[in-house]
Amino acid sequence: MGLHGAVKAAWHGAKRLLPDSAFMKLQHRRLIGRWPNMREPAAFNESILRRCLHPDMRWVQLTDKLAVRAYVREKIGDEHLIPLVAVPDAFTRDVFDALPASFVMKANHGCAFVKIVRDKSATSFEALSALANRWLAINFYRLSRERHYTFIEPKLYFEHLLTDGSGKIPSDLKLHIFGGRPEGSCIHTMVVADRFGDVRGDLYDEHWHRLDVSFGEYRPSDAPVVRPENWKEIERIALRLAEDFDYVRVDLYSTGREVYFGELTFTPGAGLLRFTPDSHDYRWGKMLKESSEGFERMRRAGVS
């Protein structure tokens, strides 16, 4: 290991010892390019950092990708849940042998724990078992310091492989829903296409106008996409799932006719999603502040 590698390893080791707040401030400075104001956040990412440190405990169940299914079932019905293939206590060869020819392997306790298997004969129990063990050994809270992940017990599960009419995996529709507004909820949608290939991401405002904004690591598509024909149904489902919160990101998939639930995210990117231009971070920050204040006013009015 060279000097650079040794310094990098030492830094990664030291980061693990930092308190959550210090860790998040340093990560924000490194990835966003400025020190965050977490006492009086003005930018979206700053507000998300504070949410990571002070989570609503309802988020534990709703961030757990298995436990959230009960909430989704109650709100919008079973028909919008991707069918489960297996939720084993342990991943054994017998479990592998019983899996269908195609499926998706996932873990419930974090992000990016997804393995698409289009042809089971092209992989092996040993390969999937090794990957599953790596996933289950990860303490996702320690990676991101999103405190609500502390309480999620890691679990492996297998889902039906979702495809559209052309056999492609449908785009990931990430609907950022800002509630609590007198004029109604505002939805900004990130469309992530070809997630497991030449991934592209485009942000659309509430009128489905593509914004000249880069978000995280996503590269924009060559041209805007048309709003899905079943957008009214997508919107209805998303708003129903989001109605109890001032802000939440609702991930959905549309196969053309059917709409399926993906996940709920309350702290996207752990407050480290870089906007280009940076001004959009502050635009969303203002929207989130207005939503939170409006939601609190509505809550108090409902209680009284």
Contacts in CASP RR format, 6 or more apart in sequence:
PFRMAT RR
TARGET T0000
AUTHOR 0000-0000-0000
METHOD contacts of the structure
MODEL  1
MGLHGAVKAAWHGAKRLLPDSAFMKLQHRRLIGRWPNMREPAAFNESILR
RCLHPDMRWVQLTDKLAVRAYVREKIGDEHLIPLVAVPDAFTRDVFDALP
ASFVMKANHGCAFVKIVRDKSATSFEALSALANRWLAINFYRLSRERHYT
FIEPKLYFEHLLTDGSGKIPSDLKLHIFGGRPEGSCIHTMVVADRFGDVR
GDLYDEHWHRLDVSFGEYRPSDAPVVRPENWKEIERIALRLAEDFDYVRV
DLYSTGREVYFGELTFTPGAGLLRFTPDSHDYRWGKMLKESSEGFERMRR
AGVS
1 9 0 8 1.000
15 23 0 8 1.000
15 26 0 8 1.000
16 142 0 8 1.000
18 26 0 8 1.000
20 52 0 8 1.000
20 53 0 8 1.000
20 145 0 8 1.000
20 147 0 8 1.000
21 38 0 8 1.000
21 53 0 8 1.000
23 145 0 8 1.000
24 36 0 8 1.000
24 38 0 8 1.000
24 49 0 8 1.000
24 52 0 8 1.000
24 53 0 8 1.000
24 145 0 8 1.000
24 270 0 8 1.000
24 271 0 8 1.000
25 35 0 8 1.000
25 36 0 8 1.000
25 38 0 8 1.000
25 49 0 8 1.000
27 270 0 8 1.000
27 272 0 8 1.000
28 34 0 8 1.000
28 35 0 8 1.000
28 36 0 8 1.000
28 45 0 8 1.000
28 46 0 8 1.000
28 49 0 8 1.000
28 271 0 8 1.000
28 272 0 8 1.000
29 35 0 8 1.000
29 36 0 8 1.000
31 272 0 8 1.000
31 274 0 8 1.000
32 45 0 8 1.000
32 272 0 8 1.000
32 274 0 8 1.000
32 281 0 8 1.000
36 43 0 8 1.000
36 45 0 8 1.000
36 46 0 8 1.000
36 49 0 8 1.000
37 43 0 8 1.000
37 46 0 8 1.000
38 46 0 8 1.000
38 49 0 8 1.000
38 50 0 8 1.000
38 53 0 8 1.000
41 47 0 8 1.000
41 49 0 8 1.000
41 50 0 8 1.000
41 285 0 8 1.000
41 289 0 8 1.000
42 282 0 8 1.000
42 285 0 8 1.000
42 286 0 8 1.000
42 289 0 8 1.000
43 281 0 8 1.000
43 282 0 8 1.000
43 284 0 8 1.000
43 285 0 8 1.000
44 271 0 8 1.000
44 275 0 8 1.000
44 281 0 8 1.000
44 282 0 8 1.000
44 283 0 8 1.000
44 284 0 8 1.000
44 285 0 8 1.000
44 287 0 8 1.000
44 288 0 8 1.000
45 271 0 8 1.000
45 272 0 8 1.000
45 273 0 8 1.000
45 275 0 8 1.000
45 281 0 8 1.000
46 271 0 8 1.000
46 285 0 8 1.000
47 285 0 8 1.000
47 288 0 8 1.000
47 289 0 8 1.000
48 267 0 8 1.000
48 268 0 8 1.000
48 269 0 8 1.000
48 270 0 8 1.000
48 271 0 8 1.000
48 273 0 8 1.000
49 270 0 8 1.000
49 271 0 8 1.000
51 266 0 8 1.000
51 267 0 8 1.000
52 144 0 8 1.000
52 145 0 8 1.000
52 146 0 8 1.000
52 147 0 8 1.000
52 267 0 8 1.000
52 270 0 8 1.000
52 271 0 8 1.000
53 145 0 8 1.000
53 147 0 8 1.000
54 147 0 8 1.000
55 146 0 8 1.000
55 147 0 8 1.000
55 148 0 8 1.000
55 266 0 8 1.000
55 267 0 8 1.000
56 148 0 8 1.000
56 266 0 8 1.000
57 148 0 8 1.000
58 244 0 8 1.000
59 148 0 8 1.000
59 266 0 8 1.000
59 267 0 8 1.000
60 67 0 8 1.000
60 148 0 8 1.000
60 151 0 8 1.000
60 152 0 8 1.000
61 67 0 8 1.000
61 68 0 8 1.000
61 70 0 8 1.000
61 71 0 8 1.000
62 68 0 8 1.000
62 71 0 8 1.000
62 264 0 8 1.000
62 266 0 8 1.000
63 110 0 8 1.000
63 148 0 8 1.000
63 149 0 8 1.000
63 152 0 8 1.000
63 263 0 8 1.000
63 264 0 8 1.000
63 265 0 8 1.000
63 266 0 8 1.000
64 108 0 8 1.000
64 109 0 8 1.000
64 152 0 8 1.000
65 106 0 8 1.000
65 107 0 8 1.000
65 108 0 8 1.000
65 109 0 8 1.000
65 110 0 8 1.000
65 157 0 8 1.000
65 262 0 8 1.000
65 263 0 8 1.000
66 87 0 8 1.000
66 108 0 8 1.000
66 155 0 8 1.000
66 157 0 8 1.000
67 108 0 8 1.000
67 152 0 8 1.000
68 263 0 8 1.000
68 264 0 8 1.000
69 81 0 8 1.000
71 241 0 8 1.000
72 80 0 8 1.000
72 81 0 8 1.000
72 241 0 8 1.000
72 261 0 8 1.000
73 81 0 8 1.000
75 240 0 8 1.000
75 241 0 8 1.000
76 237 0 8 1.000
76 240 0 8 1.000
76 241 0 8 1.000
76 261 0 8 1.000
79 258 0 8 1.000
80 237 0 8 1.000
80 258 0 8 1.000
80 259 0 8 1.000
80 260 0 8 1.000
80 261 0 8 1.000
81 260 0 8 1.000
81 261 0 8 1.000
82 159 0 8 1.000
82 160 0 8 1.000
82 162 0 8 1.000
82 253 0 8 1.000
82 260 0 8 1.000
82 261 0 8 1.000
82 262 0 8 1.000
83 159 0 8 1.000
83 160 0 8 1.000
84 157 0 8 1.000
84 158 0 8 1.000
84 159 0 8 1.000
84 160 0 8 1.000
85 99 0 8 1.000
85 100 0 8 1.000
85 103 0 8 1.000
85 158 0 8 1.000
85 159 0 8 1.000
85 160 0 8 1.000
86 95 0 8 1.000
86 98 0 8 1.000
86 99 0 8 1.000
86 157 0 8 1.000
86 158 0 8 1.000
87 155 0 8 1.000
87 156 0 8 1.000
87 157 0 8 1.000
87 158 0 8 1.000
88 95 0 8 1.000
88 156 0 8 1.000
88 157 0 8 1.000
91 128 0 8 1.000
91 129 0 8 1.000
91 132 0 8 1.000
91 156 0 8 1.000
93 125 0 8 1.000
96 125 0 8 1.000
96 128 0 8 1.000
96 129 0 8 1.000
97 125 0 8 1.000
99 117 0 8 1.000
99 120 0 8 1.000
99 158 0 8 1.000
100 120 0 8 1.000
101 119 0 8 1.000
101 120 0 8 1.000
101 121 0 8 1.000
102 117 0 8 1.000
102 118 0 8 1.000
102 119 0 8 1.000
102 120 0 8 1.000
102 161 0 8 1.000
103 117 0 8 1.000
103 120 0 8 1.000
103 158 0 8 1.000
103 159 0 8 1.000
103 160 0 8 1.000
103 161 0 8 1.000
104 114 0 8 1.000
104 115 0 8 1.000
104 116 0 8 1.000
104 117 0 8 1.000
104 158 0 8 1.000
104 159 0 8 1.000
104 160 0 8 1.000
104 161 0 8 1.000
104 162 0 8 1.000
105 114 0 8 1.000
105 115 0 8 1.000
105 117 0 8 1.000
105 128 0 8 1.000
105 131 0 8 1.000
105 132 0 8 1.000
105 156 0 8 1.000
105 157 0 8 1.000
105 158 0 8 1.000
106 113 0 8 1.000
106 114 0 8 1.000
106 115 0 8 1.000
106 156 0 8 1.000
106 157 0 8 1.000
106 158 0 8 1.000
106 159 0 8 1.000
107 113 0 8 1.000
107 132 0 8 1.000
107 135 0 8 1.000
107 136 0 8 1.000
107 154 0 8 1.000
107 155 0 8 1.000
107 156 0 8 1.000
107 157 0 8 1.000
108 152 0 8 1.000
108 154 0 8 1.000
108 155 0 8 1.000
108 156 0 8 1.000
108 157 0 8 1.000
109 138 0 8 1.000
109 140 0 8 1.000
109 149 0 8 1.000
109 152 0 8 1.000
109 153 0 8 1.000
109 154 0 8 1.000
109 155 0 8 1.000
110 138 0 8 1.000
110 140 0 8 1.000
110 149 0 8 1.000
110 152 0 8 1.000
111 140 0 8 1.000
111 269 0 8 1.000
113 135 0 8 1.000
115 128 0 8 1.000
115 131 0 8 1.000
116 161 0 8 1.000
116 169 0 8 1.000
116 196 0 8 1.000
117 123 0 8 1.000
117 128 0 8 1.000
117 161 0 8 1.000
118 161 0 8 1.000
132 156 0 8 1.000
135 154 0 8 1.000
135 156 0 8 1.000
136 154 0 8 1.000
136 156 0 8 1.000
138 154 0 8 1.000
140 146 0 8 1.000
140 149 0 8 1.000
140 152 0 8 1.000
141 147 0 8 1.000
141 149 0 8 1.000
141 150 0 8 1.000
144 269 0 8 1.000
144 270 0 8 1.000
145 270 0 8 1.000
146 267 0 8 1.000
146 270 0 8 1.000
148 266 0 8 1.000
148 267 0 8 1.000
161 169 0 8 1.000
162 169 0 8 1.000
162 170 0 8 1.000
162 253 0 8 1.000
162 255 0 8 1.000
162 260 0 8 1.000
163 169 0 8 1.000
163 170 0 8 1.000
163 255 0 8 1.000
164 170 0 8 1.000
164 255 0 8 1.000
164 256 0 8 1.000
165 255 0 8 1.000
165 256 0 8 1.000
169 195 0 8 1.000
169 196 0 8 1.000
170 253 0 8 1.000
170 254 0 8 1.000
170 255 0 8 1.000
170 256 0 8 1.000
171 191 0 8 1.000
171 192 0 8 1.000
171 193 0 8 1.000
171 194 0 8 1.000
171 195 0 8 1.000
171 225 0 8 1.000
171 253 0 8 1.000
171 254 0 8 1.000
172 191 0 8 1.000
172 192 0 8 1.000
172 193 0 8 1.000
172 195 0 8 1.000
172 251 0 8 1.000
172 253 0 8 1.000
173 189 0 8 1.000
173 190 0 8 1.000
173 191 0 8 1.000
173 228 0 8 1.000
173 234 0 8 1.000
173 251 0 8 1.000
173 252 0 8 1.000
173 253 0 8 1.000
173 254 0 8 1.000
174 189 0 8 1.000
174 190 0 8 1.000
174 191 0 8 1.000
174 192 0 8 1.000
174 249 0 8 1.000
174 250 0 8 1.000
174 251 0 8 1.000
174 265 0 8 1.000
174 268 0 8 1.000
175 187 0 8 1.000
175 188 0 8 1.000
175 189 0 8 1.000
175 234 0 8 1.000
175 235 0 8 1.000
175 238 0 8 1.000
175 242 0 8 1.000
175 249 0 8 1.000
175 250 0 8 1.000
175 251 0 8 1.000
175 252 0 8 1.000
176 187 0 8 1.000
176 188 0 8 1.000
176 189 0 8 1.000
176 190 0 8 1.000
176 247 0 8 1.000
176 249 0 8 1.000
176 268 0 8 1.000
176 284 0 8 1.000
177 185 0 8 1.000
177 186 0 8 1.000
177 187 0 8 1.000
177 238 0 8 1.000
177 239 0 8 1.000
177 242 0 8 1.000
177 245 0 8 1.000
177 247 0 8 1.000
177 248 0 8 1.000
177 249 0 8 1.000
177 250 0 8 1.000
178 185 0 8 1.000
178 186 0 8 1.000
178 187 0 8 1.000
178 188 0 8 1.000
178 246 0 8 1.000
178 247 0 8 1.000
178 287 0 8 1.000
178 288 0 8 1.000
178 290 0 8 1.000
178 291 0 8 1.000
179 185 0 8 1.000
179 186 0 8 1.000
179 242 0 8 1.000
179 245 0 8 1.000
179 246 0 8 1.000
179 247 0 8 1.000
179 291 0 8 1.000
179 294 0 8 1.000
179 295 0 8 1.000
180 246 0 8 1.000
180 291 0 8 1.000
180 294 0 8 1.000
180 295 0 8 1.000
180 297 0 8 1.000
180 298 0 8 1.000
181 290 0 8 1.000
181 291 0 8 1.000
181 294 0 8 1.000
182 294 0 8 1.000
185 239 0 8 1.000
185 242 0 8 1.000
186 206 0 8 1.000
186 287 0 8 1.000
186 291 0 8 1.000
187 206 0 8 1.000
187 235 0 8 1.000
187 238 0 8 1.000
187 239 0 8 1.000
188 203 0 8 1.000
188 204 0 8 1.000
188 205 0 8 1.000
188 206 0 8 1.000
188 211 0 8 1.000
188 284 0 8 1.000
189 203 0 8 1.000
189 204 0 8 1.000
189 208 0 8 1.000
190 201 0 8 1.000
190 202 0 8 1.000
190 203 0 8 1.000
190 204 0 8 1.000
190 215 0 8 1.000
190 218 0 8 1.000
191 201 0 8 1.000
191 202 0 8 1.000
191 204 0 8 1.000
191 225 0 8 1.000
192 199 0 8 1.000
192 200 0 8 1.000
192 201 0 8 1.000
192 218 0 8 1.000
193 199 0 8 1.000
193 200 0 8 1.000
193 201 0 8 1.000
193 202 0 8 1.000
193 221 0 8 1.000
193 225 0 8 1.000
194 200 0 8 1.000
199 218 0 8 1.000
199 219 0 8 1.000
200 218 0 8 1.000
200 219 0 8 1.000
200 220 0 8 1.000
200 221 0 8 1.000
201 215 0 8 1.000
201 218 0 8 1.000
201 219 0 8 1.000
201 220 0 8 1.000
201 221 0 8 1.000
202 210 0 8 1.000
202 218 0 8 1.000
202 220 0 8 1.000
202 221 0 8 1.000
202 224 0 8 1.000
202 225 0 8 1.000
203 210 0 8 1.000
203 211 0 8 1.000
203 213 0 8 1.000
203 215 0 8 1.000
204 210 0 8 1.000
204 211 0 8 1.000
204 224 0 8 1.000
204 227 0 8 1.000
205 211 0 8 1.000
208 227 0 8 1.000
208 231 0 8 1.000
210 224 0 8 1.000
211 280 0 8 1.000
213 275 0 8 1.000
213 276 0 8 1.000
213 277 0 8 1.000
213 280 0 8 1.000
214 220 0 8 1.000
214 274 0 8 1.000
214 275 0 8 1.000
214 276 0 8 1.000
215 273 0 8 1.000
215 274 0 8 1.000
215 275 0 8 1.000
216 273 0 8 1.000
216 274 0 8 1.000
216 275 0 8 1.000
228 234 0 8 1.000
228 254 0 8 1.000
228 256 0 8 1.000
229 256 0 8 1.000
230 254 0 8 1.000
230 256 0 8 1.000
230 257 0 8 1.000
230 259 0 8 1.000
233 259 0 8 1.000
234 252 0 8 1.000
234 254 0 8 1.000
234 259 0 8 1.000
237 250 0 8 1.000
237 252 0 8 1.000
237 259 0 8 1.000
237 261 0 8 1.000
238 250 0 8 1.000
238 252 0 8 1.000
241 248 0 8 1.000
241 250 0 8 1.000
241 261 0 8 1.000
241 264 0 8 1.000
242 248 0 8 1.000
242 250 0 8 1.000
245 266 0 8 1.000
245 295 0 8 1.000
246 288 0 8 1.000
246 291 0 8 1.000
246 292 0 8 1.000
246 294 0 8 1.000
246 295 0 8 1.000
246 296 0 8 1.000
247 266 0 8 1.000
247 288 0 8 1.000
247 291 0 8 1.000
247 292 0 8 1.000
248 264 0 8 1.000
248 265 0 8 1.000
248 266 0 8 1.000
249 264 0 8 1.000
249 265 0 8 1.000
249 266 0 8 1.000
249 268 0 8 1.000
250 264 0 8 1.000
251 261 0 8 1.000
251 262 0 8 1.000
251 263 0 8 1.000
251 264 0 8 1.000
251 265 0 8 1.000
252 259 0 8 1.000
252 260 0 8 1.000
252 261 0 8 1.000
252 262 0 8 1.000
253 259 0 8 1.000
253 260 0 8 1.000
253 261 0 8 1.000
253 262 0 8 1.000
254 260 0 8 1.000
275 281 0 8 1.000
275 284 0 8 1.000
END
